[in-house]
Amino acid sequence: GPRLGTDPGPIVKDPTHVSSQPTKTDNASKVRITLRPLPPQGPGTTLTVEMVLDRINTVYMPNLQRCYRKGLLGDASLAGKIQLSFTVTERGGLDDIEARGVSSEVDSCVSTAMSGWKFAIPRDKDGAPTDQGFRMVLALAPS
């Protein structure tokens, strides 16, 4: 066959198709998401609200920003708050996931992202694994 890079065929399947690749000047990084915790439910465990917020802010924030940017494509002025509620199970996964408030598209994207989240296993005062519920508000704003 032809040597690498010498194939005469077109690189794009349809030369009339406009590429939809985001450019570097895209507003990809220009979204602001602020997390505000709501008072925890129940007696509390070894898994604190601060630990959960820290993990979301560091590990899971890119997922949230991606969901928000997706929503901004359909509505450039999209902003508002998403109420998150979930239970961290005794295995560290999430249950009873709910995300609602901005748009059905963004909310369902966030819910789907949350289904893969993992946290430290919450333990009660006796050290036994237990479930811990959390609620928080995400404030979304284009910056």
C-alpha positions in Angstrom: 0.0 0.0 0.0 0.9 3.7 0.0 3.5 4.9 2.5 2.2 6.7 5.6 1.1 10.2 4.7 1.0 9.6 0.9 -2.6 8.4 0.6 -4.3 10.6 -2.0 -7.7 10.2 -0.3 -9.4 13.0 1.6 -8.6 13.3 5.3 -12.2 14.3 6.1 -15.0 12.0 5.1 -17.1 14.9 3.7 -15.0 17.9 2.6 -18.1 20.1 2.8 -18.6 19.3 6.5 -17.6 22.0 8.9 -15.5 20.7 11.8 -17.1 21.0 15.1 -13.9 20.6 17.1 -13.8 23.3 19.9 -11.0 25.8 19.3 -8.5 26.9 21.9 -10.3 30.2 22.2 -13.5 28.4 23.1 -15.0 29.5 26.4 -14.1 26.1 27.7 -12.6 27.3 31.0 -14.8 30.3 31.5 -17.4 28.8 33.7 -17.7 29.4 37.4 -19.2 26.8 39.7 -19.4 27.5 43.4 -20.4 24.8 45.9 -22.3 25.6 49.0 -23.1 22.8 51.5 -26.4 22.6 53.3 -26.6 21.3 56.9 -25.9 17.5 56.9 -28.7 15.1 57.8 -28.3 12.6 60.6 -25.8 12.2 63.4 -22.8 12.7 61.3 -20.0 10.3 60.4 -16.3 10.2 59.8 -17.0 11.5 56.3 -17.5 15.2 56.7 -19.1 17.8 54.5 -15.6 19.4 54.1 -14.2 16.1 52.8 -17.0 15.7 50.3 -16.7 19.3 49.1 -12.9 19.0 48.8 -13.2 15.9 46.7 -15.9 17.4 44.4 -13.9 20.6 44.0 -10.7 18.8 43.1 -11.6 15.4 41.5 -15.1 15.9 40.1 -15.2 19.6 39.1 -14.2 18.9 35.5 -17.3 16.7 35.1 -19.5 19.4 36.5 -17.9 22.0 34.2 -18.4 19.8 31.2 -22.1 19.4 32.0 -22.5 23.1 32.4 -20.6 23.9 29.2 -22.9 21.4 27.4 -25.9 23.4 28.7 -24.3 26.7 27.6 -24.1 25.5 24.0 -27.9 25.4 24.0 -28.4 28.6 26.0 -25.5 31.0 26.3 -27.0 32.8 29.2 -27.7 29.6 31.2 -27.0 30.2 34.9 -28.5 29.3 38.2 -28.3 26.8 41.0 -28.5 23.0 41.0 -29.5 21.3 44.2 -27.6 18.1 44.8 -28.6 15.4 47.2 -27.1 12.0 47.6 -26.2 9.3 50.0 -22.7 8.0 50.4 -23.1 4.3 51.0 -21.2 2.1 53.4 -19.1 1.1 50.3 -18.2 4.7 49.4 -20.5 4.9 46.3 -23.5 7.1 45.8 -27.2 6.3 46.2 -30.4 8.3 46.1 -28.8 10.7 43.6 -30.7 13.8 42.7 -29.6 16.9 40.8 -32.1 19.5 39.8 -32.5 23.2 39.2 -30.8 24.5 36.0 -32.1 22.6 33.0 -33.1 19.0 32.4 -30.1 18.5 30.2 -27.5 19.8 32.7 -29.3 18.2 35.6 -29.3 14.7 34.0 -25.7 15.1 32.9 -24.7 16.0 36.5 -26.8 13.0 37.9 -25.0 10.7 35.4 -21.6 12.0 36.4 -22.5 11.6 40.1 -23.3 8.0 39.7 -19.6 7.3 39.2 -18.4 9.3 42.2 -16.6 7.6 45.1 -15.9 8.9 48.6 -14.2 7.7 51.8 -16.5 5.2 53.5 -18.5 6.9 56.2 -18.2 5.3 59.6 -20.3 5.9 62.7 -19.0 6.7 66.2 -18.3 3.0 66.7 -16.3 2.7 63.5 -18.8 0.7 61.6 -19.4 1.5 57.9 -22.7 3.3 57.5 -24.6 5.6 55.0 -24.4 9.3 55.2 -26.7 11.8 53.3 -25.4 15.0 51.9 -27.1 18.0 50.3 -25.5 21.0 48.6 -26.1 23.7 46.1 -24.0 24.3 43.0 -24.1 27.9 41.7 -23.4 28.0 38.0 -22.4 31.2 36.2 -20.7 32.0 32.9 -17.7 34.1 33.8 
